[in-house]
Amino acid sequence: MCNNERSLEGKTIVFTGSNFPVEAAGKVEELGGGTIYLPLIETSIRQTDKPDFTDYSWLIFTSRTSAEAFCQLHADVVPNIAAVGEKTAEVLRNNGYRVDFIPSVYSADRFVEEFPSAADGQKCLFIKGALAKNTIANMPLPVDEWVIYDTELKLENAKALSQMKQQTIIFASPSAVSAYRKAGGDWKDIEVAAIGHVTEKAIKDAGGHIDFIPATYTYLDVVNEIAKGRCKQ
């Protein structure tokens, strides 16, 4: 029988995102597991002239990183804000901004289904990273894009990760998957967790398998999904 309070006993979870998820890592340790932080990507804010935000009725954020970069600008007057995901919204709220729209599921695909009716044809600015896909820009709305940060692959970390076996590795972006594969990582003798269906697709396209994927796309939810899976074993 699984001990729910120690369901991750003996298991090591590897986090690979650009930010260390403190809450999720604490949950792993609370459940008896260990954590390793080995970021596969690194982000850097671009030094570019900022647009006139008052030209837009909506600002759109699809990642915590873009929200954090924007908040460093300390913009005083901003239009309505749309955010994909509660963690992205939390960054904005913690910096004094009101978030006016979050999709029912934290994914860009669901966002483009639900947001146009809220925007009602108004002009939008998508604040994004250099590697962001064109899902948002293809909405039937006037959408400008502003690249606020760049993403670099940390191949030395990826190479170290590729040597690890019998671990549970969490991938949170297609860029992290790309780094892992470029460093020679394969999918043998590891458990694979994905945050988001776009990351899930990237793993499958690279020949991998998915052991855990949460319905809600957060680190804490994927840890809970791993713990739940352990109890079913």
C-alpha positions as CSV (number, residue, x, y, z in Angstrom):
1,M,0.0,0.0,0.0
2,C,1.3,3.5,-0.8
3,N,2.0,5.9,2.0
4,N,0.6,9.1,0.6
5,E,2.6,11.2,3.0
6,R,5.9,9.7,1.7
7,S,4.8,8.7,-1.8
8,L,8.1,10.0,-3.4
9,E,10.4,8.2,-1.0
10,G,13.5,7.2,-2.8
11,K,12.6,9.1,-6.0
12,T,14.6,12.0,-7.4
13,I,12.9,14.7,-9.5
14,V,15.0,16.8,-11.9
15,F,13.7,20.3,-12.7
16,T,15.0,21.8,-16.0
17,G,13.4,25.2,-16.4
18,S,15.0,28.6,-16.3
19,N,13.6,29.3,-12.8
20,F,13.9,27.0,-9.8
21,P,10.3,26.2,-8.7
22,V,10.6,26.6,-4.9
23,E,7.1,25.6,-4.0
24,A,7.2,22.4,-6.2
25,A,10.6,21.4,-4.9
26,G,9.4,21.8,-1.3
27,K,6.5,19.5,-2.1
28,V,8.8,16.8,-3.4
29,E,10.9,17.0,-0.2
30,E,7.7,17.0,1.9
31,L,6.7,13.7,0.2
32,G,10.1,12.2,0.9
33,G,11.8,12.7,-2.5
34,G,14.9,14.5,-3.6
35,T,15.4,17.2,-6.1
36,I,18.0,18.3,-8.6
37,Y,18.0,21.6,-10.4
38,L,19.7,21.5,-13.8
39,P,18.3,24.3,-16.1
40,L,18.5,23.5,-19.8
41,I,17.7,27.0,-20.9
42,E,18.7,30.5,-19.9
43,T,16.9,33.7,-20.6
44,S,18.2,37.2,-21.0
45,I,16.2,40.4,-21.4
46,R,16.7,42.3,-24.6
47,Q,17.9,45.9,-24.4
48,T,15.3,47.4,-26.8
49,D,13.2,50.5,-26.9
50,K,9.8,49.8,-25.3
51,P,6.7,50.4,-27.3
52,D,4.0,52.9,-26.3
53,F,1.7,50.6,-24.4
54,T,-1.1,53.1,-24.6
55,D,-1.4,52.3,-28.3
56,Y,-2.9,49.0,-27.3
57,S,-6.1,47.8,-25.6
58,W,-4.6,44.5,-24.4
59,L,-1.1,43.2,-23.4
60,I,-0.8,39.4,-23.8
61,F,1.7,37.3,-21.7
62,T,2.1,33.5,-22.2
63,S,5.0,32.9,-19.9
64,R,6.2,33.9,-16.5
65,T,9.5,35.0,-18.0
66,S,7.9,37.6,-20.2
67,A,5.8,38.8,-17.3
68,E,8.9,39.2,-15.1
69,A,10.8,41.0,-17.8
70,F,7.9,43.4,-18.4
71,C,7.6,44.1,-14.7
72,Q,11.2,45.3,-14.6
73,L,10.1,48.2,-16.9
74,H,7.9,49.6,-14.2
75,A,5.3,50.9,-16.7
76,D,2.8,53.2,-15.1
77,V,0.0,53.2,-17.6
78,V,-1.0,49.9,-19.2
79,P,-4.1,48.6,-20.9
80,N,-6.0,45.4,-20.1
81,I,-3.8,42.4,-19.5
82,A,-4.3,38.8,-20.6
83,A,-2.2,36.0,-19.1
84,V,-1.9,32.3,-19.9
85,G,-1.5,30.6,-16.6
86,E,-2.0,31.4,-13.0
87,K,1.8,31.7,-12.3
88,T,2.2,34.2,-15.1
89,A,-0.8,36.2,-13.7
90,E,0.7,35.9,-10.2
91,V,3.9,37.7,-11.3
92,L,1.9,40.5,-12.8
93,R,-0.4,40.9,-9.8
94,N,2.5,40.8,-7.3
95,N,3.9,43.8,-9.2
96,G,0.7,45.8,-9.0
97,Y,-0.9,45.0,-12.3
98,R,-4.5,43.8,-12.7
99,V,-5.0,40.7,-14.9
100,D,-8.3,40.9,-16.8
101,F,-8.3,37.6,-18.7
102,I,-7.0,34.1,-18.1
103,P,-8.2,31.1,-20.3
104,S,-10.0,28.2,-18.6
105,V,-7.0,25.9,-19.5
106,Y,-3.5,27.3,-19.2
107,S,-2.5,26.7,-22.8
108,A,-2.0,29.0,-25.8
109,D,-4.3,26.9,-27.9
110,R,-7.2,27.3,-25.5
111,F,-6.3,31.0,-25.2
112,V,-6.7,31.6,-28.9
113,E,-10.1,30.0,-28.7
114,E,-11.4,32.0,-25.8
115,F,-9.7,35.4,-26.0
116,P,-11.0,36.9,-29.3
117,S,-14.5,37.3,-27.9
118,A,-13.1,39.1,-24.8
119,A,-10.9,41.3,-26.9
120,D,-13.7,42.2,-29.3
121,G,-11.5,43.2,-32.2
122,Q,-9.3,45.5,-30.1
123,K,-5.6,46.0,-30.8
124,C,-3.2,43.7,-28.8
125,L,0.5,43.6,-28.1
126,F,2.0,40.1,-27.5
127,I,5.0,40.4,-25.2
128,K,7.1,37.3,-25.8
129,G,10.4,35.5,-26.0
130,A,12.4,35.1,-29.2
131,L,11.5,31.4,-29.6
132,A,7.7,31.8,-28.9
133,K,5.5,30.2,-31.6
134,N,3.2,32.2,-33.8
135,T,0.0,30.8,-32.2
136,I,-1.0,34.1,-30.6
137,A,-0.1,36.3,-33.6
138,N,-2.4,34.1,-35.8
139,M,-5.5,35.1,-33.9
140,P,-8.2,36.9,-35.9
141,L,-7.3,40.1,-34.1
142,P,-4.8,43.0,-34.8
143,V,-1.8,41.7,-32.8
144,D,1.6,43.3,-32.8
145,E,4.6,41.4,-31.3
146,W,7.4,42.6,-29.1
147,V,10.3,40.3,-28.3
148,I,11.4,41.1,-24.7
149,Y,13.8,38.2,-24.0
150,D,16.1,35.7,-25.7
151,T,16.5,32.0,-24.8
152,E,19.8,30.2,-24.9
153,L,20.3,26.4,-24.6
154,K,22.6,25.3,-21.7
155,L,24.2,22.3,-23.4
156,E,26.7,21.5,-20.7
157,N,23.8,21.0,-18.3
158,A,22.0,19.0,-20.9
159,K,25.0,16.8,-21.4
160,A,25.1,16.2,-17.6
161,L,21.4,15.4,-17.6
162,S,21.8,12.9,-20.5
163,Q,24.1,10.8,-18.3
164,M,21.5,10.4,-15.6
165,K,19.4,7.3,-15.4
166,Q,16.6,6.1,-13.1
167,Q,15.4,9.7,-12.5
168,T,12.2,11.5,-13.2
169,I,12.9,14.5,-15.4
170,I,10.4,17.4,-15.8
171,F,10.5,19.3,-19.1
172,A,8.6,22.6,-19.2
173,S,9.3,23.8,-22.8
174,P,10.2,22.6,-26.3
175,S,13.5,24.5,-25.9
176,A,14.5,22.3,-22.9
177,V,13.6,19.2,-25.0
178,S,15.8,20.6,-27.8
179,A,18.7,21.1,-25.5
180,Y,18.4,17.6,-24.1
181,R,18.4,16.0,-27.5
182,K,21.2,18.2,-28.9
183,A,23.4,17.0,-26.0
184,G,22.7,13.4,-26.9
185,G,20.0,12.7,-24.3
186,D,17.7,9.7,-25.0
187,W,14.6,8.4,-23.4
188,K,15.8,5.1,-22.0
189,D,15.7,4.3,-18.3
190,I,14.1,7.6,-17.3
191,E,10.7,8.8,-16.4
192,V,9.5,11.8,-18.3
193,A,7.1,14.5,-17.1
194,A,5.8,17.3,-19.4
195,I,4.2,20.6,-18.5
196,G,1.9,21.6,-21.3
197,H,0.8,19.8,-24.5
198,V,3.2,21.8,-26.6
199,T,6.1,20.3,-24.6
200,E,4.4,16.9,-24.7
201,K,4.3,17.1,-28.5
202,A,8.0,18.2,-28.7
203,I,9.0,15.1,-26.6
204,K,7.0,12.7,-28.7
205,D,8.3,14.3,-31.9
206,A,11.8,13.6,-30.6
207,G,11.0,10.0,-30.1
208,G,10.2,10.2,-26.4
209,H,7.5,9.0,-24.1
210,I,5.4,10.7,-21.5
211,D,4.9,9.2,-18.1
212,F,3.3,12.2,-16.4
213,I,1.4,15.2,-17.6
214,P,-0.9,17.3,-15.4
215,A,-4.2,18.7,-16.5
216,T,-3.2,22.0,-15.1
217,Y,0.2,23.2,-16.4
218,T,2.2,24.1,-13.3
219,Y,5.2,22.5,-11.6
220,L,3.2,21.8,-8.4
221,D,0.6,20.0,-10.4
222,V,3.1,17.8,-12.2
223,V,4.7,16.9,-8.9
224,N,1.3,15.9,-7.5
225,E,0.8,13.8,-10.7
226,I,4.1,12.0,-10.2
227,A,3.2,11.3,-6.5
228,K,-0.2,10.0,-7.6
229,G,1.4,7.8,-10.2
230,R,3.8,6.4,-7.6
231,C,0.8,5.4,-5.4
232,K,-0.6,3.4,-8.3
233,Q,2.6,1.4,-8.8
